Amino acid sequence: MSTPLYQLKAEFFKTIAHPARIRVLELLSEREHAVAEMLPEVGIEPAHLSQQLAVLRRANLVVTRKEGSTVYYSLTSPHIAELLRVARTILSGVLAGQAELLADLQAAQTQAKPPS
């Protein structure tokens, strides 16, 4: 019996559902990066970054190439970068809606205040 697609999607989203992994994928959406280049950008300890990169490798979201002693990472598919762009668009819409609601609430509160 095969695994339902919705379950596979849930597992996929669990795999990327970590701030460090999202940041790594964002960086790799721009271009390939060496581990040393990613460290200051991701802001975690080297061992922790290695663990997060291993998770992404096991999920076949990133691949490596070695040049001398330097390991470079890149995305396996441009669709990953596209997914991150779509997520940004969705979040921008949600946050814009929340900002509008906050502004409406603040305006209503100002109007409801009795004069001093």
N, C-alpha and C positions, 0 to 999 in steps of 0.2 A: 504494500500500500504506500503510495507516494505522499509526501508531506504537502499539505495545502499551501497554495501560494501566499495566503495571508499570514500563515505561520512563518514562512520563509522571510517575508517582508518584515515581520516583527523581529526576527533574529537579526536581520540586516540592520535595522534601526537600533537595536540594542548594541550591536558592534560599534556603531559610530557614536553612540550616546555617551560621550565623555568629552569634557572641554578640551583636554590636550589632544585627543584624536581629531576633533573638529578643527582645531587650530592647525594641526599638521596638514590635514586635507586642504584647508584654505591656502596654506603656504604652497603646497604642491599644485594647487590649481593655477598658480601664477607661473611656475617653472619647477624643474627638478631642483632639489636642495641636498646638500651634504648634511649629515647629522650635526656637525659643528655649527653650521649656519642656522639650523633650526633651534638649537638650544636656547639662545637668548630670546628668540621670538616666541617660543612656547613657554619658557619660564619655569621649567621643572628640572629636577636633577637628571643627570645623564642616564642613570640606571632606570629611572622611571620613564624617560623618553624611549629608551630601548624596549621596555615592556610594551609601551603603547604602539610603537612601530611594529613589534612582533604580532600584536593583535591584528593590525591592519594588513600585514603580510599574510597571515593565516587566512584572512577573509578575502584574499586576492584583490584588495583595493589598492595596494601599492606594490611596486617591484623595485628591486635594487640593481645597481650596476656598480662595479668596483673599478676604481682607477688608482693604481698604486695602493696606498693604504687607506684611501678615502672611499667611503661608501655613499653613493648618491641614491636618493629615493625619488620616484616619480609615480604618478597615478597610472593605474592600469587602463582607465577609460576617461574620456572627456565628459562622460555623463555624470561622473562624480562631481566635477566642477559645476556642471549645470544644475545638479541637485542642490548644491550649496547656494547657488545664485537664486534658485526658486525659493528656498527656505528663507533667504534674506528678504526677498520680495514679500513673502507671506508675513514675516515678522514686522516688516516696515508698515504694512497695512494694519496689522493688529495694534502696533504701538501708536500709529497715527489715530486710529479709532479711540484708543484709550486716552490719548492726549486731548482729543476733542471732547470726550466725555468729562474729563477732569476740568477743562475750561468751562464747560456748561455748568458743572456743579459749583465751581468757584463763582461764576457769574450769578447763579441762583442764590448762593449764600450771601453774596454782597448785597443783592437786592432785598433779601429777607431781613437784613440787620436793621433794627430800629435806629433812628437818628439819635446821636448822643447829646 
